[in-house]
Amino acid sequence: MSINSFGHLFRVTTWGESHGPALGATVDGCPPNVPLEPEMLQQWLDKRRPGQNKNTTQRNEPDAVKILSGVFDGKSTGTPIQLMIENTDQRSKDYGEISQTFRPGHADITYFQKYGNRDYRGGGRSSARETAARVAAGGVAREAIKALAPGLEIKGYMTRMGELEIDRSRFDWDAIEQNDFWIPDAGAVQEWEDYLQGLRKAHDSVGAVVEVVARYVPAGIGAPVYGKLDTDLAAAMMSINAVKGVEIGEGMNAAKLKGSENADEIFMGEKGPEYSSNHAGGILGGISTGQDVVVRFAVKPTSSILTPRQSIRKDGSSVEVITKGRHDPCVGIRAVPVAEAMMACVILDHLLLHRGQIGENQGRIG
């Protein structure tokens, strides 16, 4: 039973621990002859890389990816692609005091209850460091998508951090890449930074909401009932560390709406069907409509904080825990490139599934 893999035709298996010698991913099912060089993947890893600014963890990892197999003469061969990222800045001594203690909010206790042991160094396999491998795999997916759906774009950004929320009337796509928070509003950056630094100084952390959008997705991707595009997207996003809720399109807010408000009206345009709105998030019946595919998820506050919290040891005795080490005061910041990677992997997987079952035969309208 594989519990470290996801995907159907484009299948990714991640491996490695936070404080082990390396981590990485085995990518199987990438089509052959996709141009692929380490630099193409590195640009996405650099977005997620720790230690880049004062608003994220100060663990300083280069996250340099190596391609060990599946690529020859700069192109994928159609065989498994092995990706490796070496760990170079581990400080395992920071975790020595918790070897017998379960940190509140962490997977320490459940890993031990399941396996009877755990790697307490940075959380081992449960650490968000695992997501570096996903981002590398997502880079492979992006390059393959270029061949199957030219023009398809994937972009993630934060919409909320604790008490702060973006003003969508000031939404600016170009601002997202220009600030540490990946927010689409340059004018709000200083307020967000002041808020987060205040929490850091108070030895606390905060949760966030991340939104990721795939634009120019062809209509017809996904399958009914058990093969829904939104089913796989929800599972992919929910698998990211610290994620506690996922929405597609209007999401939970749809419960507040009337049918006359929520149903996206359809009109015939010059190039095909057009919609009055996108409450459905670009997916109907598990199949893409051709509109933007919109996914949103909430991440909990970082559980590793310097504020004392009550817990227990392995022997059942009570203990007060202060988690040392270098941690993100808001994991939502570095979750943005992870969300983009998971979107890319799922979209590519469904493009390949669609090509395998349907090919070029689709229903034509107009």
Buried (B, 14 or more C-beta within 10 A) or exposed (E): EEEBEBBBBBBBBBBBBBBBEBBBBBBBBBBEEBBBEBEBBBEBBBBBBBBBEEBBBBBEBBBBBBBEBBBEEEBBBBEBBBBBBBBEEBEEEBBEBBEEBBBBBBBBBEBBEEEEEBBBBBBBBBBBBBBBBBBBBBBBBBBBBEEBBEEBBBBBBBBBBBEBEBEEEEBEEEBBEEBBBBBBBBEBBEEBBEBBEEBBEEEBBBBBBBBBBBBBBBBBBBBEEEBBBBBBBBEBBEBBBBBEBBBBBBBEEBEEEEEEEBBBEEEEEEEEBBBEEBBBBBBBEBBBBBBBBBBBBBBBBBBBBBEEBEBBBEEEEEBEBBBBBBBBBBBBBBBBBBBBBBBBBBBBBBBBBBBEEEEEEEEEEE
